[in-house]
Amino acid sequence: MNRRAFVTAVGAAPFAFDKALAAVRAANPRVAGRPPGALADDEAYWMRIRQAFSLDANHVNLNSGSVSPAPRVVSDAMQRYWTVTNMSPSYYVDELLMPEVELVRRRVASVIAADPETVALTRNTSESMQIAQMGLPLDRGDEIVSTTQDYPRMITAWQQRARRDGVVLRLVRFPVPPAGLTDLYDRVMAAVTPRTKVIHICHITYTTGQIFPVRHLCDEARRRGIVTIVDGGHSFAHFPFTIDDLGCDIYGSSLHKWLCAPVGNGVLYVRRALIPRIWPLLAAPAALDGDIRKFEAIGTFPVALRVALSDAVTFHTEIGGERKAARLRYLRDRWMDAVADVPGVELLTPRDPAQSCALGAMRLRTMGAQALTDALQSRWGIHVRPRFVPGEFECIRVTPNVFTALDEIDLFSDAIRTLARG
């Protein structure tokens, strides 16, 4: 039985689209030609996007920075692939689903205009980053420069390598918000010494949503022969960029955040010339030494989650990266404008579009981050995430998404004003 006949037989016509996605497509001609910024406050359009998700209307989700819900077109695709898998896993996975992974690779690579032969499909940012962190050849005394606001799991990985191999981790502090992109660049480069072999930085931090001067840092690092690793856990499909815009050697991200893919999907980019130098986390045959696929040699995994990625790319592309980023910045600015002058409120994220997008962070002088998080949840049903950088600061991180309604943003702003009054 060929694939088309098989899929039809199990009741899932090829290329069938969720009705909600069709509604999004139907809405696009109405806004065609309008610049992204002019569409950012068009609530009628964005309500069409919201209707593509299965959401709890009694719960305000302002934590897309951890895991985002998938639109129904994605969750339905994942369910269809699970059905196919369970009908005869060893046969249908190998014969029908695994061959589709190469198309998935090409579609994911297209989002950042990367060569598919430099893109591996992983399970999350942590796996992508640790492939590089554990696989790069380093000698005792070699130095790695990162920041105190990189993701804790990545710092832990370098600390383990320091214990195991004697490498040296140098962590750079920076204020929130910083003085600017030049200040961030200067702080990182001031930590570089002749022993520095790796610069590991976030594209956008998980704490306050600070975007780093990645291209500037990567260009100077390459001039000095230093490998650059960019933690893009919060940037892929969040705002438009290409891998060439970054100029890095290695980039990793989670696709279940801003691409709204099924939970358990990630991506790893490795500059082609660097692929042979990096050992995979799990053993791969020597024949794959120069092949990006060696990083995918992890044994059995749920293929249904991976092949549903194409539907997530379709949904993202249908909205458009520029249009999406403009809406996200509009939502962030709406709540920031509403609380900026409230006594006791401190905003920790710059408004400059070159330095931030959806992620915004704030704190109340009268409440700790955890207490503020708990109060928002218990009294208003608003979900945010507290963030702590030991010895430096704590805050709440507020991350709306394309499904967020303006009345939800306004409810959050009203809640902050109420709590600030004590």
BELQUIBEL-V602010 format. One record per pair of residues at least 4 apart in sequence whose ideal C-beta (glycine too) atoms are under 6 Angstrom apart, sorted by the first residue. I is the first residue (numbers start at 1). J is the second residue. D is the distance in whole Angstrom. If there is no record, write none. Layout:
# BELQUIBEL-V602010
i->I j->J d->D
i->I j->J d->D
This chain:
# BELQUIBEL-V602010
i->1 j->5 d->5
i->1 j->6 d->5
i->3 j->96 d->6
i->4 j->14 d->6
i->7 j->12 d->5
i->7 j->14 d->5
i->12 j->80 d->4
i->17 j->21 d->5
i->17 j->22 d->6
i->18 j->72 d->5
i->18 j->73 d->4
i->18 j->76 d->6
i->20 j->51 d->6
i->20 j->52 d->4
i->20 j->72 d->5
i->21 j->52 d->6
i->21 j->73 d->4
i->23 j->48 d->5
i->24 j->48 d->6
i->24 j->52 d->6
i->24 j->318 d->6
i->27 j->45 d->6
i->27 j->48 d->4
i->31 j->39 d->5
i->31 j->45 d->6
i->34 j->38 d->5
i->34 j->39 d->5
i->36 j->322 d->4
i->36 j->323 d->4
i->36 j->326 d->4
i->37 j->326 d->5
i->39 j->323 d->6
i->40 j->326 d->4
i->40 j->327 d->5
i->40 j->330 d->4
i->43 j->47 d->6
i->43 j->406 d->6
i->49 j->402 d->5
i->50 j->403 d->5
i->52 j->71 d->4
i->53 j->69 d->6
i->53 j->71 d->5
i->53 j->403 d->5
i->54 j->72 d->6
i->59 j->381 d->5
i->60 j->381 d->6
i->60 j->382 d->4
i->60 j->408 d->5
i->61 j->383 d->5
i->62 j->384 d->5
i->62 j->398 d->5
i->62 j->400 d->6
i->63 j->383 d->5
i->63 j->384 d->6
i->63 j->385 d->5
i->63 j->399 d->6
i->64 j->68 d->5
i->64 j->399 d->5
i->64 j->401 d->4
i->65 j->359 d->6
i->65 j->397 d->6
i->65 j->399 d->4
i->67 j->256 d->5
i->67 j->263 d->6
i->68 j->257 d->6
i->68 j->260 d->5
i->68 j->401 d->6
i->70 j->74 d->4
i->70 j->75 d->5
i->70 j->260 d->5
i->70 j->262 d->6
i->71 j->260 d->6
i->71 j->315 d->5
i->72 j->76 d->6
i->73 j->311 d->5
i->73 j->315 d->6
i->74 j->308 d->6
i->74 j->311 d->5
i->74 j->312 d->5
i->77 j->308 d->4
i->77 j->311 d->4
i->78 j->262 d->5
i->78 j->304 d->6
i->78 j->308 d->4
i->81 j->304 d->4
i->81 j->307 d->5
i->81 j->308 d->6
i->82 j->304 d->5
i->84 j->92 d->5
i->85 j->89 d->5
i->85 j->93 d->6
i->85 j->304 d->5
i->87 j->92 d->6
i->88 j->92 d->5
i->89 j->93 d->5
i->91 j->95 d->6
i->92 j->96 d->5
i->93 j->97 d->5
i->93 j->303 d->5
i->94 j->98 d->6
i->97 j->303 d->5
i->97 j->307 d->5
i->100 j->307 d->5
i->104 j->307 d->6
i->104 j->309 d->5
i->104 j->310 d->5
i->105 j->116 d->5
i->105 j->119 d->6
i->106 j->116 d->5
i->107 j->310 d->5
i->107 j->313 d->5
i->108 j->267 d->6
i->108 j->309 d->6
i->109 j->114 d->4
i->109 j->116 d->4
i->109 j->119 d->4
i->111 j->237 d->6
i->112 j->242 d->6
i->112 j->243 d->5
i->113 j->242 d->4
i->114 j->118 d->6
i->114 j->119 d->5
i->114 j->243 d->4
i->114 j->269 d->6
i->117 j->292 d->6
i->118 j->269 d->6
i->118 j->270 d->6
i->118 j->272 d->5
i->118 j->292 d->6
i->119 j->269 d->6
i->120 j->268 d->4
i->120 j->292 d->5
i->120 j->295 d->4
i->120 j->296 d->5
i->121 j->306 d->6
i->122 j->127 d->5
i->122 j->128 d->5
i->122 j->266 d->4
i->122 j->268 d->5
i->123 j->127 d->5
i->123 j->264 d->5
i->123 j->266 d->5
i->124 j->254 d->5
i->124 j->266 d->4
i->125 j->129 d->6
i->125 j->233 d->4
i->125 j->252 d->5
i->125 j->253 d->6
i->125 j->254 d->4
i->125 j->266 d->6
i->126 j->153 d->5
i->127 j->266 d->6
i->128 j->252 d->3
i->128 j->266 d->5
i->128 j->268 d->4
i->129 j->133 d->6
i->129 j->154 d->5
i->129 j->231 d->6
i->129 j->252 d->5
i->130 j->134 d->5
i->130 j->157 d->5
i->131 j->135 d->5
i->131 j->281 d->5
i->131 j->295 d->5
i->132 j->136 d->6
i->132 j->229 d->5
i->132 j->250 d->5
i->133 j->157 d->5
i->135 j->278 d->4
i->135 j->279 d->4
i->136 j->278 d->6
i->138 j->142 d->4
i->138 j->167 d->5
i->138 j->197 d->6
i->140 j->166 d->3
i->142 j->167 d->5
i->142 j->197 d->4
i->143 j->168 d->5
i->143 j->170 d->6
i->143 j->195 d->4
i->143 j->196 d->5
i->144 j->158 d->6
i->144 j->169 d->5
i->144 j->198 d->4
i->144 j->200 d->6
i->145 j->170 d->5
i->145 j->191 d->5
i->145 j->192 d->6
i->145 j->196 d->6
i->145 j->199 d->5
i->146 j->150 d->5
i->146 j->171 d->6
i->146 j->200 d->4
i->147 j->172 d->5
i->148 j->171 d->5
i->148 j->173 d->5
i->148 j->389 d->6
i->149 j->205 d->5
i->149 j->207 d->5
i->149 j->389 d->6
i->150 j->154 d->5
i->150 j->155 d->6
i->150 j->202 d->6
i->151 j->206 d->5
i->158 j->169 d->5
i->161 j->165 d->5
i->161 j->167 d->6
i->162 j->167 d->5
i->162 j->169 d->5
i->170 j->191 d->5
i->172 j->187 d->5
i->172 j->188 d->6
i->172 j->191 d->5
i->174 j->178 d->5
i->174 j->184 d->6
i->174 j->187 d->5
i->176 j->208 d->5
i->176 j->348 d->4
i->177 j->348 d->6
i->177 j->350 d->4
i->178 j->183 d->5
i->178 j->184 d->5
i->179 j->183 d->4
i->181 j->213 d->4
i->184 j->212 d->6
i->184 j->213 d->6
i->185 j->213 d->5
i->185 j->216 d->5
i->188 j->217 d->6
i->192 j->196 d->5
i->196 j->226 d->6
i->198 j->227 d->5
i->199 j->221 d->5
i->199 j->226 d->6
i->199 j->228 d->5
i->200 j->229 d->4
i->201 j->212 d->5
i->202 j->231 d->5
i->203 j->214 d->6
i->203 j->230 d->5
i->203 j->232 d->4
i->203 j->235 d->4
i->204 j->209 d->6
i->204 j->211 d->5
i->204 j->234 d->5
i->204 j->235 d->5
i->205 j->210 d->5
i->207 j->387 d->5
i->208 j->348 d->5
i->208 j->349 d->5
i->208 j->361 d->4
i->209 j->349 d->5
i->209 j->356 d->5
i->209 j->359 d->3
i->209 j->360 d->6
i->211 j->355 d->5
i->211 j->356 d->6
i->213 j->217 d->6
i->214 j->218 d->6
i->214 j->230 d->6
i->214 j->246 d->5
i->215 j->247 d->5
i->218 j->228 d->5
i->218 j->247 d->4
i->218 j->248 d->5
i->219 j->247 d->6
i->221 j->226 d->4
i->221 j->228 d->5
i->227 j->249 d->5
i->228 j->248 d->4
i->228 j->249 d->5
i->229 j->250 d->5
i->230 j->246 d->6
i->230 j->248 d->4
i->230 j->251 d->5
i->232 j->236 d->6
i->232 j->251 d->5
i->232 j->253 d->4
i->233 j->253 d->6
i->233 j->254 d->5
i->236 j->253 d->4
i->237 j->258 d->4
i->237 j->259 d->4
i->237 j->316 d->5
i->238 j->258 d->4
i->238 j->357 d->6
i->239 j->325 d->4
i->239 j->357 d->5
i->240 j->321 d->4
i->240 j->322 d->6
i->241 j->245 d->5
i->243 j->269 d->6
i->249 j->271 d->5
i->249 j->274 d->5
i->250 j->270 d->5
i->251 j->269 d->4
i->252 j->268 d->5
i->253 j->267 d->5
i->254 j->266 d->5
i->255 j->259 d->4
i->255 j->261 d->4
i->255 j->265 d->4
i->255 j->266 d->6
i->255 j->267 d->6
i->256 j->261 d->5
i->256 j->263 d->4
i->256 j->265 d->6
i->259 j->312 d->5
i->259 j->316 d->6
i->260 j->312 d->6
i->261 j->265 d->5
i->261 j->309 d->5
i->261 j->312 d->4
i->262 j->305 d->4
i->262 j->308 d->5
i->264 j->305 d->5
i->265 j->309 d->6
i->268 j->295 d->6
i->270 j->274 d->5
i->270 j->275 d->5
i->275 j->290 d->6
i->275 j->292 d->6
i->276 j->289 d->5
i->276 j->290 d->5
i->280 j->284 d->5
i->280 j->294 d->5
i->280 j->295 d->5
i->282 j->297 d->6
i->282 j->298 d->5
i->284 j->288 d->5
i->284 j->294 d->4
i->284 j->297 d->4
i->288 j->294 d->4
i->319 j->323 d->6
i->319 j->324 d->5
i->324 j->402 d->6
i->325 j->357 d->6
i->328 j->357 d->5
i->328 j->358 d->4
i->329 j->357 d->6
i->331 j->400 d->4
i->331 j->404 d->6
i->331 j->409 d->6
i->332 j->358 d->6
i->332 j->360 d->5
i->333 j->337 d->6
i->334 j->409 d->5
i->335 j->409 d->5
i->335 j->412 d->6
i->335 j->413 d->5
i->336 j->340 d->6
i->336 j->347 d->6
i->336 j->360 d->6
i->338 j->413 d->4
i->339 j->345 d->5
i->339 j->413 d->6
i->339 j->416 d->5
i->342 j->417 d->6
i->342 j->420 d->5
i->344 j->364 d->5
i->344 j->365 d->5
i->344 j->366 d->5
i->344 j->420 d->5
i->345 j->420 d->6
i->346 j->363 d->5
i->347 j->362 d->5
i->348 j->361 d->4
i->348 j->395 d->6
i->349 j->356 d->5
i->349 j->360 d->5
i->349 j->361 d->5
i->350 j->355 d->4
i->350 j->356 d->6
i->358 j->399 d->6
i->359 j->399 d->5
i->360 j->398 d->5
i->361 j->395 d->4
i->361 j->397 d->5
i->363 j->395 d->5
i->364 j->372 d->6
i->367 j->371 d->5
i->367 j->372 d->5
i->369 j->386 d->4
i->369 j->394 d->4
i->369 j->395 d->6
i->369 j->396 d->5
i->370 j->386 d->5
i->372 j->396 d->6
i->373 j->384 d->6
i->373 j->386 d->5
i->373 j->396 d->6
i->374 j->378 d->6
i->375 j->379 d->6
i->375 j->419 d->6
i->376 j->380 d->6
i->376 j->382 d->4
i->376 j->384 d->6
i->376 j->415 d->6
i->380 j->415 d->5
i->382 j->412 d->5
i->384 j->396 d->5
i->384 j->398 d->5
i->385 j->397 d->5
i->386 j->396 d->6
i->387 j->395 d->5
i->387 j->397 d->5
i->388 j->394 d->5
i->389 j->393 d->6
i->400 j->404 d->4
i->404 j->408 d->6
